[in-house]
Amino acid sequence: MAIDWVHQHISNFNGDKNRISLVGSSLGGSNAILQALHPDNKGIIKRVIALGGTPFPTYKFSNFVKNTNGMLLVESVGCNLKTSEESMKCLRDKPLTDLYSGLDSLPYSLSFTPVVDHDFVISEPHTMLTGTGKDIDKAKECFGSIDLMLGLSNMEGGVHVVLMWSNILNENPNTFTLNQTDFIDIVVPTAMDIIFGEHVPDAIIQNVVFQYADRTDTNAKRRQNVVDISTDIDVAAPILKTAHFHYNISTKSTYMYQFSGNLSLDMQLTPTWLEGANHGTEVYFMFGFSHRMIETWTHTAGFVPTKTERITSAKMMTLLSNFIESGNPNTPDDPGSNVDEWQPYNDVTTSYLDISHDQLSANENFREPHMTFWTKIVPSLVDMIEINNEENDDNATICNCDSHSNDDDDDLWFKLNPRLAENVILTLIIMLGCVLIALIIICLLTVARQNTGEYNMKTKGNK
């Protein structure tokens, strides 16, 4: 509705209705991409900038987009009545305290994020990556029609330490302490459960430990490992998958960045020991540290940014403005000194711009080798194990000649996996075919020799 209104009326404010750009941070970035996937927005949205947020998951299931699960709340407060109208009236009559109690009683947090309603969000985002169908094809066509810029802060996991890991490990975020056992037995399994579901095999857990558990056993390194694994698994991998998806379905531009500049402002969601940019840090720089902005936000009142921070902010604003203007962050305006040309993303080099205070550097191989690990190796291992488990569950009896036998394995001729049985039968058929072909060839050669012998005898007789 808001986008339609802008499209209809922006010309009254000297705006161009054919060049609407959406910019969002965190959940706002995810929402901006969902808007770009909605077929009704095709031709209306020109460009999208998503900072530290995407609805596409690391694995199959998104932590952001949910299936329709509002009925859990309805049932928890006793409003599951015969009709939707009756249930709605019941909810409206409930005191707010009852609704809060209902939410608290659920086995997990029921956050009010977008749901798969098959109208605005037509399917799980993961399905859009690989699926086909009329609605999905329209969503891909719409997403492919926009220019896309997306990226993250290099220490996104700092906010995870404050909001999650400090509670799980019962630690103060600013004095966060953990030992190697905590990391191996608590942090890694918990992170894997959240992204890949429960019962992730120990072999995969050990692979993750090998990737992140540093042999230098210091607390500083261990807590940095917590930040890194949280950043990679929950933010970086989904962003890379989104860039890959857009690059492969679109003729428009795709740009990725990593913001590495720290902010000299004490923030509640940033541990004091964190070096780098926490989740959402780049948002402060994209608005130029104006007096109005600083005084409007309560937690920034009185903050005085450094000269270096203001210079970085000016460069970043130029890059974003260029992208909104042309689809290319390098033109038309010069972003200033110590700024490399920002190369568009491609699947071979996974190019991105690293934005720090000293230099804005054009880099390649985005957060490797961890991105290959999370986007290819781990999902393949999980899928392989799931397939093996399904095959084991499908074990069937090929022949049980004793119809009155008991459950002992001795009463069966043999048990075999159906897929293996198919392979055995197919192999036998191929072998029989080869034998048959060989016999035919032998017969043909024999006949040919006999014909040759008869011809020679006739020739000698004529002489």
Secondary structure, DSSP 8 states (H G I E B T S, - for coil): -HHHHHHHHGGGGT--TT-EEEEEETHHHHHHHHHHH-GGGTTTEEEEEEES--S--SSSS-SSSB-S-HHHHHHHTT---SSHHHHHHHHHHS-HHHHHHHHHHSSS------B--SSSS-S-HHHHHH--SHHHHHHHHHHTTSEEEEEEETTTTHHHIIIIIHHHTT--GGG----HHHIIIIIHHHHHHHHH-S---HHHHHHHHHHH--SS--HHHHHHHHHHHHHIIIIIHHHHHHHHHHHHH-SS-EEEEEE----SS--TTS-TT--S--TTHHHHHHTTT-HHHHHHSGGGTT----HHHHHHHHHHHHHHHHHHHHS-TTSSS---SSB-------TTT--EEEE-SS-EEEE-STTTTHHHIIIIIHHHHHHHHHHHHHHHHT-EEEE---TT--S-GGGSSEEE-HHHHHHHHHHHHHHHHHHHHHHHHHHHHHHHHHHHHHHHHHHHHH-
